[in-house]
Amino acid sequence: MDHKFDYDLLVLGGGPAGYVAAIRASQLGLRVGLVEKNRLGGVCLNVGCIPSKSLISQASIFRSIPDLEGFGLKVDKQGFDYRQVFKKSRKAADILSKGISYLMKKNNIRVFEAEGVLSRANELLLSSGERVTGKNIIIATGSSPRQVAAFPFDGQYVLSSTDALMLEKLPESMLILGAGAIGVEFAYIMNAFGVKVHLLELQDRILPLEDEDISSQLARSLKRSGIKLLTGARALSLEKNEGKLLVEIEDKKGRDLSLTVDKLLVAVGREPNTKDIGLESLDIKTEKGYIVTGDYYETSHPGIYAVGDVVNSPLLAHVASKEGEIVAEHIAGKKPAKRINALEIPSAVYCEPQLASFGYSEWRARAEAIPYEKVSFPYRGNGKAVAIEKPDGFVKILFDPETKEIIGGHCIGVDATELIHQILLAKRGALSPTIVADMVHAHPTISETIMEGMKAIEGRAIHG
């Protein structure tokens, strides 16, 4: 340990990247300090992944009322109070945030409740006026909802994803700009609770980064739920009139449309929080707002690292956490991977049906001239899916035609966000499809779809 510094490692930001890096570094014997101006857990825990999944869970329960009525029960929804739904989502976030605080104490990590700015090499200047030094520094300041110039957030009519999570009363109608993961999840939540939802996407399909077949299947499901999809469309302007919003839209055929709604949710992505944290004082390089990093996520300034949403990798909590672990282990003298393999990062969308994927999609394989073959196995061929009345969905596996190596996995349907890891584990472990296909799976389980998919690669699927 170098006692010229207050800490072996200083972490700026207490989200999934920062707090995980801090804990891992402490486990490896480093003296660690962490600076966080808001609540521990960052966006994911407080105003992102966790509360949104609470809302989705409750939306699924609410959406199951027709199923109960099918049993002859009568459900009176007149007493429904969305504030109780909101409170449950906040309770989940509060419990986990307190859990992070406990982990900080357990691992002897000093937490500074303040803003921090890089002032000199190895030093952070805190808003309290205190200066703290670290032999190494990790920047993990996260990201914020991206604004659109024509539709600035006002927190009342034009909402960010954070604003939407904090709603205690539902609007009658909502237009959502952006049909990526955030937009689709909010569309599902709002629709399930009875809000009239319009979902607009500039690209020609929703979830444009996902596999085309997955995107198409989800689009059909959302439409059946009553969500109005506008793809290949552009929102042009906004006018407020007597508590309503009049939004002018250009559709895919170039026609001008107008739509009147109560709320507008802008969900067109996120931007890194790299302004006003002192990067310029140390000449740390950035590109389009993202911090440029090399091996082990080290910046252009030796001893200063950047992880999570401030670097140009997928803006996902699990990516941020893994990057934090890599840096902590590197600083402690271990030999982790230099970076995460982008083709082994799972993505997940938690609407209904769920969807998840990793690696190559068909459109990406075609674009990069990667040879591939594919197999699909439908949920309708799975006993568990049929038994629980969730038969809509499929598993798709992309593989190398010669070696049969798995190069991509895609799932849509019940438990897809859990299921994807079985395919990903097979890829990471370099397991042949035969090994997974011949492994005895409990029956009936949804995971049998993976077994059948692997059998299909060898032309021996039983139920497909």
N, C-alpha and C positions, 0 to 999 in steps of 0.2 A: 504494500500500500504506500502511496506517495502522500505524505502528510503536509506537503507544500500546499495542498488543496483541501478545501472543506470536505469534498466528496470525491470518490473515484468516478462517480457518474452522477450527472445532473440531468433530469428529464424535464423538458418543458412541455407540459400537457399531460392530463391524467385520463385520457380516453383508452380505448382498447389497445392502442399501440403503446402509449406511454406507461400505463400502470402495469401491463404485462412485462414490458422491458424492465421496469423497476423491480418487480418481484423476481424475475429470472436472474437479474444481476445480483440481487441480495442473496438468493439461493447459492450463488457461486462465490459468495464471500466478499462482494464489493460493498463499500459504503455508498449509500444511495440517497439522494435528495430529489424530491419531485415538486414541481411548481404547477399549480392549477388554479385558475382564477374563478372557475365556477364549481360545479359539483363533480366529484370523482365519477368516472364511468363514461364521460364524454357524451357526444351526440347519441351514439348507439344505445347506451343504457338509459339515458335520461329523456331524449326526444327523438328516438329513432327505432332501432331494432326491437328493443324490449317492449316499450309501451304500444308500439304498432302491432306486435304479435299478440298482446293482450286484447287489443281491440278486435283483431281478426278472430281470435278464439271466441270472444263473446258474440261477434257477428255471426259466426257459424252456428252457435247455439240459437240465436234469434231466428236465423234462417231455417232452422229445423222445426219451427212451429207447425208448418203444414204437415210434416210427418207425424207429429203428435195428434193433429186433428184427424189424420187418417186412421188413428186408433179409436176414433169416436170421442176424443176429448175436445172440450171447448176452451179456447184460450182467449181471454179478454186482454187485448193489448192497449186498452185505453189508459191504464196506469203506468205505461212504459215511461221511464225517466232516463234519458241518455246521460244525465249527470252521474248516475250510479255506474254506468259503463266507464265514463271518464275517470271516476275516482278509483275504480279497480286498476285501470292502466297505470295511474300514478302510484298506487300502492305497490305494484310490481316493481316499478322503477325505484321507488324509495327503499324497498327491502334490499335490492341488489346494490344500490349505491352505498348503503350502510355496510353491506358485506365487503365492498372494496375498501372502505375505511378501516374495517377490522383487519383485512389482509395487509394493509399498510403498516399497522401497528405490529401485527404478528411477525412481519418480516423486517422490523426495525428500520422502516423507511420514513425519513423526515418529510412531511408534507407542508409546503408553504402555500397558504391560501392567498394568492396574490397574482397579479399579472407579472410576466417576466419578459425581459428584452435582452437580446445579446448585446452586451456593451463592449466587451473586449474578448480576446481569445481566452477561453476557459472561465468566462465570468458572465453571470446573469444579474442584471439590475432589476430589482423587484419594485412593484408599485408602492410597497411599504417604505421604500428608501434603502432597504438592505441590499447589500451586494453579497452574492454567494459564488464560490468558485468550484469548478469540477475539472478533474483531469480529462474527462470526456463529457460531451454534451449530446443528448439526443433531442432533436426537434420533433415534436409529435402534437402539433397544434390543431390538426384536424381540418375540417372543411365546413362550409356554410351553404345553404340553399342558393343556387344560382338565380340571379334576377334577370328579367327580360325588360329592356328599356321601356317598352310600350306599356308594361304592366307592373309597375313598381309595387312592392309589398306595402300594404297599409295595416295589416293585421285584423282588419274588419271585413272588408269586401274582397280584397286581393290577398290571398293567403300563401304563405310558405308551408312546407311540410310540417315545420314546427308549430305554426299557427293552427294547422288542421288538427294536430294531435291535442292541442289545448282547447279545442271547441268543447263547450259544456252544453250547447244546444245545437241541434241539427238544423240545417237549412232545408227548405223544401226542394231546392234544386242546386246543382253544382256543375260547373264546367271545369274539367281538369286538362291542363295543357301538359302534354308529355305522357306517352304510354310506355315508359320504361318500367322498371320494377316498382318504384315509388308510386307512380301514377296508377298503375294497375292495382296495386294493393289498396290504395285509397278508394279507387273505383269500387272494388269489391266490398270494402267496409261500408261505404256510404250507401251503396245500393242495397246491401243486406238489411240496413236499418230503415229503408224506405225512402231514401233521398233519390230524386230523379237525377241521374248522372249522364253527362255527355263527356266522352273521353276523346280528346283530339291529339293526333300524332302527325308530325310533319312528314315522316317517312311513309312508305306505302303500306306498312303493316305495323301492328303493335309489337312491342318487344323486338325491335329490329335487329338486335344483336343475337337473338336466340335462333335456333334451328327453325326453318320455315314451317315444317310440319307441326312443331310445338306451338308456334305462334298462331297458326291457323286453327288448331284445336282449341286453344284458349279463347280466341276471338269468337268462335261459335258458342262456347259456353257463356261468355260474357253477354253476348247478344240474347241468348235464351233467358238470361236473368233480367233482361230489360235495359241493359246499359247500351246507350247509343254511341256507336263508334264512328269517328270521323278520321279516316286515314288519308295521307297525302294532302292534308289540309293545313292552312296557316291562319292563325289569329292575327288580325290586323290592328284593331283599335278597340278602345273601351270607353263607354259612356255611362256615367252613373245617373240614375233617374228615379227619384222617389223610393230609395232603398233597394232598387233593382239594378242589375248590370246589363247593359246592352253591348254585346260583343259582336263585332263585325268579323266575318270569317270568309276566306277564299277557299273553296273546295278543290278537289283534285282536277276538276274540269275547268278551273278558272272562274267559276261562277261565284258571285258575292252572295253570302248568306248572313243573316243576323240571328242571334240567339239571346234570349233574355233569361238570366239566371239570378239566383240570390248570392252565390259565392263563386269566385274564380280561384282555383288552386293551381299555382304554377309549380310544376314538378319536372323541370327540364334539366335536372342534374345538379351537381354541386361544384363549388370552386374552393381551392385550397386557401387556408388561413395563413398566408405568408406575408401579408402586409404588416408593417409597423411592429415587427419582432426583431429588428436589428440586422437583417441579412446583409444590408448594404454596408454596414460598418465593418464587416469582415469580408466583403466582396465574395459572398457565397453566390454561386451561379444559379440562375433560375431560367426556365423556359416556359412561356405562357402561364406564369404564376407558380409552376411546380418547381420544387427544388431538384436540381440535377444531382444524381448520386452515382457512385461507381460500385465496386465490389463491397459487400457488407453494408451497403447503403451509406457509405461515407461521402460527405459533401466535398466540394472543392477546397474546403478548409480542413486540414488534417485534425483529427480528434473530434470533429463535429459531424454528427450523423443525422439523417432525416428518415422518418418512417411514417407509414399510414397515409392519410389522405393528402399530405403535403407533397408526396412524390407521385410521379405519373405511373402508378400501378392501379389495378382495379380498386375502386373506392368501396371496399368491403371490410367489415370489422375483423373477420377472420384472417384476411390478408394483413391488415395492420398489426394484429397480435403476433402473427408469425414473423413479420419483419422485425418487430421489437425483440423477439426472442433471438433471432439471428444476430442482431447487433450486440445484445447483452452477452451472448456466448462468445462472440468474436472479441469483445473488449476484455473478457475474462480469460482469454487465451485458449479457448476451445477452437475446434475446427468445424463450424457449421457450414452448410451450403452457402455459397457467396450471395445467392439471390433465390427467390422462390421461382420455381418453374411455372411459368404462366399457363402452360397446358395442363397443369395439375391443380388448378384452382377451381373449386366448385362454386357455382352461383346458384341462388335459390330465390324463388318468388313464392310468397306464402298466401296467395289468394286461393280460391277454390274453383277448379282443381289446382293443387300445388304443381310447381314445375321446378326442375333442377337440371343442371348440365355441367359439363367440363370438357375441355379439349376442343377438338375440331367439330364444327357443324358442317353440314353439307356445303353451304354457301361459302364458308371459309376455305374448306378443302379445295373446292373448285377454283376459288380466287387465287390460291397459292399453288395450284397444280399438284396437289398431294393426292396420290392414288388411294382410293378407298373402295370398300364395299360396305354394305349396311344390312342389318337385320332389324326387324321390329317385332315385338310381341304385344298383342293387345290385352288390356285389362279384362276384356270380356272373356278371355280364355282362362282367367284366374278364378279359382273357386272362392277365395276369401272376398275378392272385389265384388263378385256377383252376390255373395251371401249378405254383405253389408250394404248392398244397393249402391255401390260406387264403381260401376263398370266402365266409366268413361276415362280413357287414358291409354297410354302405351309406353313401352320402353324401346328406345332405339339405341343401337350400338354400332359405331363405325370402327372398322378395323382394316389393317393392311392386308391387301389381297394375297400377298405371298407369305408373310410371316404369321399372319393372323393376330398380330399385336394390336391391342385396343388403342385407338387414337382419339376416341370421343364417346361420351355417353350422354344420353338425354332421356329424361323421364317427365311425364305429365300424368297426374292422377293422385289418388289418395296416398299420403306418406311419401310422395316423390322426393321431398327434401331430406328424408332419412335414407331412402333407397339408393340415392346416387352414390353414396360412399362405398357401397359394395362393389360397384363397377370401378370406382376410382382406386380402391384398394387393390383390385386385381391388376389395374394398370401399373400402379406404383410398385407392386410386388413382382411385376413381370410374370404374372400368372397366365398360363395359357387358358383359353376358353374351356378346354377340356377339364381342367382342375375345378373350375367353378361349376361347370355343367354336371360333373360327377359327384360333387359334394351333396350329401343328403340334406335337403331343406325340409323343415317342419311343414306339415300340411294341416289346415290351410293357412298360408301366409302370403302377404303381398310380395315378399321377397322371392317367391317362386317365379315371379315374372323375370327376374334376373337369371335364374337357372335356365328357364325356357329360352331366354334370349341367347344365352351362351350355347345352348344346344342347337339353336337355329343357325348359328355360325357354322356348325358342322353338319347342318342339314338333318337334324334329328329331334327337333322340337316335338313334343308329344301333343300338346293341347293347342298349338297354333296352326 
